[in-house]
Amino acid sequence: MTESGADSGAVLTAHDSLVLASMDSPVEAELIMAWADQQRAANPGAKFDVLRLPEGDAAPGELTALVEQLESGDDRSIVPVRVFWLPAPDRGRFAKVAGLLPGRDPYHPSPRQQRSILRDATRRGRVVAGEPAKVSELRQHWRDTTGGENAREFAQFVSRRAILALERAEYQILGPQYKSPRLVKPEILASARFREGLRKIPGATVEEAGKMLDELATGWSRASVDLVSVLGRLISRGFEPEIDYDEYQVATMRTGLEAHPAVLLFSHRS
């Protein structure tokens, strides 16, 4: 089960690496450990440790462990990994609608569903690795953007960078339409430039700014994006069946969305 579910692509080629693994279930832990064994076999000269990636309401001990690992050397490479669950390729319209129901999200199956997926379609559970980065590069970027000097804040920054790298890796599989600015708020609030500007506004607080950012940032899940495509097909029945569009411009926009951050401003005419 674990061998076929893990991605065999070798990525741990650096001499010393720290694997930050996002593991939310025993099934995911098994897949990632199997992936780590494959990496050791493919790169016998590489040295790496596997550490759970602190996310959301992570235990304080997890962040402390990351702090200690980040202080072990600036030349160390940080490699984020997690299990990416692909929906069934032949699911229909009703399955996409059902994806919004509790416990039915195909991108976040329950442990029991994960076991079933790996038993029936092993390639739907894949270990993906985000783009690696050296501790020294991350530390310099952190200081440039936040001006921070606290070791725990740096560990939180590295966690956010790891999650972002994993999101980008998954977008390469799913497509740019699934992009979601889930890390926009913490990144902005941690910015030294943003906080400096905030201090110039009488009465402004970080808490109030956070509330405003919650209103501005979209919160679309991948299951919601799937539902939009279903609704779009239903709505399109009231319009002309043949749409006049420039294929070259559509391809150009798709390439741009894959390579750069973007804001899409829709109107009723679109």
C-alpha positions in Angstrom: 0.0 0.0 0.0 2.6 2.5 1.0 5.0 1.9 -1.8 2.5 2.5 -4.6 1.0 5.4 -2.8 4.3 7.3 -2.3 5.9 9.4 -5.0 9.2 7.8 -5.9 10.7 11.0 -7.4 14.0 11.6 -5.6 14.3 15.2 -4.2 16.6 14.8 -1.1 19.8 15.4 -3.0 21.3 18.0 -0.6 23.9 16.8 1.9 21.8 17.8 4.9 18.1 18.3 4.8 15.2 18.8 7.2 11.9 17.3 5.9 8.9 19.2 7.3 6.1 16.7 6.9 2.4 17.6 7.1 0.8 14.5 8.6 -2.8 14.5 9.8 -3.5 10.8 10.1 -1.7 7.5 10.6 -2.3 6.7 6.9 -0.5 9.9 5.9 2.3 9.2 8.3 2.8 5.7 6.8 3.0 7.1 3.3 5.5 9.8 4.2 7.7 7.3 6.1 7.6 5.0 3.1 8.6 8.0 0.9 11.5 8.8 3.3 12.7 5.2 3.0 12.7 5.5 -0.8 14.7 8.7 -0.5 17.3 7.0 1.7 17.6 4.2 -0.8 17.9 6.5 -3.8 20.4 8.9 -2.0 22.5 6.9 0.4 24.9 9.8 1.0 22.2 12.3 2.0 21.5 13.0 5.6 18.0 14.2 6.6 15.6 14.3 9.6 11.8 14.1 9.4 9.9 16.6 11.6 6.1 17.2 11.8 5.2 20.5 10.2 3.6 22.9 12.8 0.3 24.0 11.3 -2.7 25.9 12.8 -3.2 24.8 16.3 0.0 22.9 16.5 1.3 21.9 20.0 3.9 24.3 21.4 6.4 21.4 21.5 6.2 21.1 17.7 7.3 24.7 17.2 10.0 24.3 19.8 11.4 21.3 17.9 11.4 23.3 14.7 13.3 26.1 16.4 16.0 23.7 17.5 16.3 22.2 14.1 16.6 25.6 12.4 19.5 26.5 14.7 21.5 23.4 13.7 23.0 25.0 10.5 22.2 27.7 7.9 23.3 25.5 5.0 20.6 23.0 5.8 17.9 22.5 3.1 14.3 22.6 4.2 12.0 20.3 2.2 8.2 20.4 2.9 6.2 17.3 2.1 2.6 16.1 2.5 0.1 13.6 1.1 -2.0 15.0 -1.7 -5.4 13.3 -2.2 -6.7 13.3 -5.7 -10.4 13.1 -6.3 -11.7 10.2 -8.4 -11.2 11.1 -12.1 -14.7 9.9 -13.1 -16.8 11.6 -10.4 -19.9 13.3 -11.8 -21.9 16.4 -11.0 -23.6 15.1 -7.9 -20.3 13.9 -6.4 -18.9 17.4 -6.8 -21.9 18.9 -5.1 -21.7 16.4 -2.3 -18.1 17.4 -1.8 -19.3 20.4 0.2 -21.0 18.2 2.8 -19.3 17.4 6.1 -17.0 14.4 5.7 -17.3 14.3 1.9 -14.5 16.6 0.8 -12.5 14.5 -1.6 -9.4 16.6 -1.0 -9.4 15.9 2.7 -10.7 12.3 3.2 -11.1 10.8 6.6 -8.6 8.2 7.8 -11.1 5.5 7.0 -11.7 6.9 3.5 -7.9 7.2 3.0 -7.5 3.4 3.7 -10.2 2.7 1.1 -8.7 5.0 -1.5 -5.3 3.3 -1.2 -6.9 -0.1 -1.4 -8.8 0.7 -4.6 -6.8 3.4 -6.3 -3.3 3.8 -4.8 -2.2 6.6 -7.1 -4.9 8.9 -5.7 -2.8 9.3 -2.5 0.5 10.9 -3.5 3.4 12.3 -1.4 4.3 15.7 -2.9 7.3 17.7 -2.1 7.5 21.5 -2.2 10.5 23.4 -3.6 13.3 23.2 -1.0 15.1 26.3 0.4 18.2 26.8 2.6 17.8 28.0 6.1 20.1 30.9 5.3 17.9 32.0 2.4 14.7 31.8 4.5 16.3 33.7 7.4 17.4 36.5 5.1 13.9 36.7 3.5 12.4 36.7 7.0 14.6 39.6 8.2 14.0 41.6 5.0 10.2 41.3 5.2 9.5 41.3 8.9 12.6 42.7 10.6 12.2 40.0 13.2 14.8 38.5 15.5 12.7 36.1 17.6 13.6 32.4 16.9 10.0 31.3 17.4 8.7 33.9 14.9 11.3 32.6 12.4 10.0 29.1 12.9 6.5 30.3 12.2 7.7 32.0 9.1 9.4 28.9 7.9 6.1 26.9 8.5 4.2 29.4 6.4 6.8 29.2 3.6 6.6 25.4 3.7 2.8 25.4 3.4 3.0 27.9 0.5 5.6 25.7 -1.3 3.3 22.7 -0.9 0.3 24.6 -2.2 2.3 25.6 -5.3 3.3 22.0 -5.8 -0.3 20.9 -5.7 -1.4 23.7 -8.1 1.0 22.2 -10.6 -1.2 19.1 -10.5 -4.7 20.6 -10.1 -4.3 23.9 -12.2 -4.2 27.6 -11.3 -8.0 27.8 -10.8 -7.5 26.2 -7.4 -5.3 29.0 -6.0 -6.5 30.4 -2.7 -4.8 33.2 -0.7 -5.0 31.3 2.6 -1.7 32.7 3.8 -2.3 36.3 2.8 -3.4 37.4 6.3 -0.5 36.1 8.4 2.0 37.2 5.8 0.7 40.7 5.8 0.4 41.0 9.5 4.0 39.8 10.0 5.3 42.4 7.5 7.5 45.1 9.0 6.4 47.5 6.3 2.7 46.9 7.0 3.1 47.3 10.7 5.1 50.5 10.2 2.3 51.9 8.1 -0.3 50.8 10.6 1.4 52.8 13.4 0.9 56.0 11.3 -2.9 55.5 11.4 -4.4 57.0 14.6 -6.2 54.3 16.6 -5.3 51.5 14.2 -4.5 48.1 15.7 -3.2 44.8 14.4 -6.4 43.1 15.6 -8.7 45.4 13.6 -6.4 45.1 10.5 -6.8 41.3 10.9 -10.6 41.6 10.8 -10.5 43.7 7.7 -8.1 41.2 6.0 -10.6 38.4 6.8 -13.2 40.3 4.9 -10.9 41.0 1.9 -9.3 37.6 1.4 -11.4 34.9 -0.3 -11.9 31.6 1.4 -12.8 29.3 -1.4 -12.1 25.6 -0.8 -11.2 23.3 -3.6 -14.6 21.6 -3.3 -16.1 25.1 -3.8 -14.2 25.6 -7.0 -15.5 22.2 -8.3 -19.0 23.4 -7.5 -18.5 26.6 -9.4 -17.8 24.6 -12.6 -21.0 22.7 -12.1 -23.0 25.8 -11.6 -21.3 27.5 -14.6 -22.5 24.7 -16.9 -26.1 25.0 -15.6 -26.1 28.8 -16.0 -24.5 28.6 -19.5 -27.7 26.9 -20.8 -29.4 30.3 -20.9 -26.8 31.7 -23.3 -25.6 31.1 -26.8 -24.1 27.6 -27.1 -21.1 28.9 -29.1 -18.8 31.3 -27.3 -16.6 33.6 -29.3 -13.2 33.8 -27.6 -9.5 34.1 -28.5 -7.7 30.8 -27.7 -4.3 32.5 -27.7 -5.4 35.0 -25.0 -6.9 32.3 -22.9 -3.7 30.3 -23.1 -1.6 33.4 -22.2 -3.8 34.1 -19.2 -3.6 30.5 -18.0 0.3 30.6 -18.3 0.3 33.9 -16.3 -1.9 32.5 -13.6 0.4 29.5 -13.2 3.5 31.6 -12.9 2.4 34.7 -10.9 0.1 35.8 -8.1 -3.1 37.3 -9.6 -6.3 39.1 -8.7 -9.3 38.3 -10.9 -12.0 41.0 -11.0 -15.2 39.6 -12.3 -18.2 41.7 -13.6 -21.6 40.7 -14.8 -20.3 41.2 -18.4 -17.6 38.5 -17.9 
